[in-house]
């Protein structure tokens, strides 16, 4: 194994998307034989509380969106510092970060490599002080350059998709095309974000029941807190499979295992939009959009034709038959 000195990864552990992008990078580096990368996680109770409250819907969600609509204030960064700038000031190596707020915080004091795995690039994600920002698409880089990030500091490296899913993409795509051309029941994967937004959970519950009533099969991925989902899901029923894993790594492994069985997905317009764009997995997007990334991810996926709004959840199961035809 090749060891790397003075390379540190700092993970926000806010939600699933940002930490998952860093997980994927570290996983890929490990497969290349790179070892010795220390991972640190700040306490960041305030940021995680804001994330959870922002998923509740209504005025709190609107307030959360406004708070993250532009570059962070000095006051906010000061509240999130927790000694991070002092700890990494003049760090001799490179600091990998997974969240724009971490990049804004540490960019002025050390060499920061910001893993920006989202297709979307709202103003908060433009960090001119970062040594390097890694982005999935040229369009993402162009948007960040237009917002003040130096073009030479931007590296386009392709979609950030979990390595395990990428390895099974071809097999899964072929199996999916075969099923779509048949008259067999479809298998729908339902996913929620890490904040478990109440409006999304209500839509999932109605669309899930509609799919089962129409004779389709359902795989519900509950995330690390299955109790939050079970309140909205029906009890044990034929055709319903609940996937509940305690960690992201375990859920990723299970998702990769089941990917060849999935015909479409229902999810928020967050990190899993990468699956619609890069894995050929048709996606139906939950509403409302939460946070500054979701509207831009949604627009990109709709423009490519790889996703649609969920629409009426009660009629979702029967609508699938029409779309399939």
C-alpha positions, 0 to 999 in steps of 0.5 A: 500500500502506498502511504500519503503523508499530511493528507487529511480528510475532514467530513461534515457528516451533514446529511448523506450527499456531501459525506458520501462524495468523500466516502467515494473518493476515499474508497477509490483512493484505497483501491489505488493503494493509497493509505494513511489518510486520516479522517476527522469530523467536527462536532458541528451540532449547529449545522446538523440541527439546521439540516434537520429543521430545514427538512420539516417543510413550511417556513423552516424549509424556506428559511433554511433555503434562504440561509444557504442561498449565498456565500456564508457570512463571517458570523456563520463561519465563526460559529462553525469554526470550533478551532478548525482554522487554528488546527489546520493553519499552515498544515503542510499537506492537503486537506480534503473537505466534503462541504462548501462551508468547510471549504470556505472555512479552511480555504484561507488558512491551508491547501484545501481540496474541495470535493464538490460532487453535486451537478448543481453549483449554487453560489454557496458552492463557489469557494475562490480560496480553495486550492482545488475544487473537484467537480463532476461536469464541465457545466458545473465548472463553468458555473463556478468559474462564472461565480469567481472561482479561478478556472485553473483551480477547477478539475472536472473528474466525472460524476461522483457515483459510489464505486460499487454502483459504478461497477454494476452499472452495465449489468444493471442497465441491460437487465432493466432494459429487458424488463422494461420491454416485457410485461413483468412487474416493475421494481421501484426503489424509494429513497429519502434524504438524510433529513427525512423531510416530512413532505417527502415521506408523505409522498413516498407513503402514497406513491408506495401504496399506489405501486403495490396496488398496481402490482409493482414491487417496491424496495424502500431504502430507509437510511440509518433511522428506519423508524422514521420511515416505518411510520409512513410505510405500510406493514409487511405486504407482498411485493414490499422489501424494506432495506435498513442498514446501520451505516452508509457503507453497508447501505451502499453495498446493499444498494449495489447488490440490488441495483440490477433489480431496480427499474426506476427510483423515486428520490429527492433531487440531491446526490442520487440525481447522479444515478439518473444521469450516470447509471441510466436509472429513470428517476421520479423526483420528490417535491418540494426542493429543499436547499440550494442544490435541489432546484439546479439538480432537478433542472439538469435531470429534466433537461436531459430527460432522465427524470420527471417530477413524481406528480400525483402520488396516488396515481403513480402506480397506474401512471407507470404502466402508461409511461412504460407503454 
